[in-house]
């Protein structure tokens, strides 16, 4: 069988012995926001992705805060590579996992710089717990149409054995269209996270979900299917 894996997330990933093709399906467009929000004092700044850290980093030093929280070990590692100390990272790398483990003082002020398209669960639940939450829309995702076409062509050429998705946005970029027949017939999809799984299922497509919500985890799930 052909063992080429197409990965659709923005960040590159490699593993010895595997043939991986990167075709990011989402472009990131930075957004302007109210800079006065940076003048407030926050107990926590919460980053839910590497992109959130990347696009907020230029503003971090001018934002008064006591603690940094992140979701995901890759986000934590990226923070630490930038010299940002992380005070809290949940063991479950999801919004649900964060909400299950996160604790802060009553009425804590929390800043959440994130994607305009981020799920509202995190912010809404923190507000329901009486935290003072400020969300900044740092960027928005848009579909990378040429990469969608590239993947279709790889499928026509029968060069792909697995396609992985790390976000609902990537799933939407791929499936929210009229699919070519060859693409419709393909069925070896792998996802990170229950929310991404739920999104792909909304298109009538089934996928295997990684045991660990990381790129390593989804690749391990692909390799399991080859055994």
C-alpha positions in Angstrom: 0.0 0.0 0.0 1.0 3.6 -0.5 2.1 5.1 2.9 2.0 8.8 2.1 0.3 10.8 4.8 -1.2 14.2 4.1 -1.2 16.5 7.1 -3.4 19.6 6.9 -2.3 21.7 9.9 -0.2 24.9 9.5 2.9 23.7 11.5 5.3 21.3 9.9 5.7 17.8 11.3 8.1 15.0 10.4 8.9 11.5 11.7 11.7 9.2 10.6 10.6 6.5 8.2 7.4 8.2 7.2 6.5 10.0 4.0 4.5 13.1 5.0 3.2 15.8 2.7 2.2 19.1 4.2 -0.8 20.8 2.7 -2.1 23.4 5.2 -5.8 24.1 4.6 -6.0 27.3 6.6 -4.3 30.6 6.1 -4.1 33.0 9.0 -5.1 36.7 8.6 -4.2 39.0 11.5 -6.9 41.3 12.7 -6.7 44.7 14.3 -8.2 45.1 17.8 -8.8 47.7 20.5 -5.3 48.4 22.0 -6.9 49.9 25.1 -7.6 46.4 26.2 -3.9 46.0 26.8 -3.9 48.8 29.5 -5.9 46.6 31.9 -4.4 44.4 34.6 -5.0 40.7 34.2 -4.6 37.8 36.6 -4.3 35.3 33.7 -3.5 35.4 30.0 -4.8 32.2 28.3 -3.3 30.9 25.1 -5.2 28.0 23.4 -2.8 27.7 20.4 0.7 28.4 19.1 -0.9 31.0 16.7 -2.4 32.8 19.6 1.1 33.1 21.2 2.7 34.1 17.9 0.3 36.9 17.1 0.0 38.2 20.7 3.8 38.0 21.5 4.5 41.6 20.3 1.9 42.9 22.8 2.8 40.6 25.7 5.4 42.9 27.4 3.0 45.8 27.5 0.1 43.8 29.1 0.2 43.6 32.9 -0.5 40.0 34.0 0.4 37.6 36.8 0.1 34.2 35.2 0.1 32.5 31.8 -2.1 29.5 31.1 -2.0 27.4 27.9 -3.8 24.5 26.3 -1.6 21.9 24.7 2.0 20.8 25.2 3.0 22.2 21.8 1.7 25.6 22.9 3.5 25.3 26.1 6.8 24.4 24.4 6.4 27.3 22.0 5.9 29.7 24.9 8.9 28.4 26.6 11.0 28.7 23.4 10.0 32.4 23.4 11.0 32.8 27.1 7.4 32.9 28.3 7.0 31.1 31.6 3.8 28.9 31.7 2.0 28.6 35.0 -0.7 26.1 34.0 -1.3 23.6 31.3 -4.0 20.9 31.6 -3.2 17.2 31.2 -6.1 17.0 28.6 -5.2 19.2 25.7 -8.7 20.5 24.9 -11.0 23.3 26.0 -13.0 20.7 28.0 -9.8 19.4 29.7 -8.7 23.0 30.5 -12.1 23.8 32.1 -12.1 20.6 34.1 -8.7 21.4 35.7 -8.3 25.2 35.8 -8.8 27.0 39.1 -8.4 30.7 39.9 -9.5 33.1 42.5 -13.1 34.5 42.4 -13.6 37.3 39.9 -10.1 36.7 38.4 -9.5 38.8 35.3 -8.6 36.6 32.3 -7.4 37.7 28.9 -8.0 35.3 26.0 -6.3 36.3 22.8 -7.4 33.8 20.1 -8.8 33.2 16.7 -12.0 34.9 15.7 -13.3 31.5 14.8 -12.5 29.9 18.2 -15.2 27.8 19.8 -17.1 29.9 22.4 -17.2 27.1 25.0 -14.0 28.2 26.8 -14.9 31.9 27.1 -18.6 31.3 27.8 -17.9 28.8 30.6 -15.2 30.9 32.3 -17.7 33.8 32.3 -20.4 31.5 33.7 -18.0 30.8 36.6 -17.9 34.6 37.3 -14.4 35.2 36.0 -14.0 38.6 34.2 -13.0 37.4 30.7 -11.8 39.6 27.9 -11.5 38.0 24.5 -9.4 39.5 21.8 -9.9 38.4 18.2 -6.3 38.3 17.0 -6.7 36.6 13.7 -9.2 34.7 11.5 -8.8 31.6 9.4 -9.5 31.4 5.7 -9.4 28.4 3.4 -6.2 27.7 1.4 -8.0 26.7 -1.8 -5.0 25.8 -3.9 -3.9 23.2 -1.2 -7.4 21.7 -1.3 -7.0 21.2 -5.0 -3.5 19.7 -4.5 -4.9 17.1 -2.2 -7.7 16.2 -4.7 -5.0 15.7 -7.3 -3.0 13.5 -5.0 -6.1 11.4 -4.4 -6.7 11.1 -8.2 -3.2 9.8 -8.5 -3.8 7.3 -5.7 -0.8 8.6 -3.8 -2.5 9.1 -0.4 -3.1 6.5 2.3 -4.2 8.9 5.2 -5.3 12.5 5.6 -5.1 14.1 9.1 -7.0 17.1 10.4 -6.0 19.0 13.6 -9.0 21.5 13.6 -12.6 22.0 12.7 -11.5 24.9 10.4 -9.4 22.6 8.3 -12.2 20.1 8.1 -14.6 22.8 6.9 -12.1 24.0 4.3 -11.8 20.6 2.8 -15.4 19.3 3.0 -17.5 22.4 2.6 -17.7 22.2 -1.2 -18.7 19.9 -4.0 -16.3 17.0 -3.7 -14.8 15.3 -6.7 -15.8 11.6 -7.0 -12.3 10.4 -6.1 -12.3 12.5 -2.9 -15.8 11.2 -2.0 -14.5 7.6 -2.3 -11.6 8.2 0.1 -12.2 7.1 3.7 -8.9 7.1 5.6 -9.3 10.2 7.7 -7.7 10.9 11.1 -8.4 13.8 13.5 -7.2 15.4 16.7 -9.9 16.0 19.3 -13.6 15.2 19.7 -14.6 18.6 18.4 -12.8 18.0 15.1 -14.3 14.5 15.0 -17.8 16.0 15.5 -17.2 18.5 12.7 -16.1 15.8 10.2 -19.1 13.6 11.1 -21.4 16.5 10.3 -20.3 16.0 6.7 -21.3 12.3 6.9 -17.7 11.2 7.1 -16.2 9.0 9.7 -12.6 9.3 11.0 -10.4 7.8 13.6 -9.5 10.1 16.5 -6.1 10.3 18.1 -5.8 8.9 21.6 -3.6 11.9 22.6 -4.6 15.3 21.2 -1.2 16.0 19.5 0.4 15.6 16.1 2.4 12.7 17.5 -0.9 11.2 18.7 -2.6 11.4 15.3 0.4 9.9 13.5 0.5 7.0 16.0 -3.2 6.4 15.2 -2.4 6.3 11.5 0.4 3.8 12.1 -1.9 1.6 14.2 -4.2 1.3 11.3 -1.3 -0.1 9.2 -0.6 -3.0 11.6 
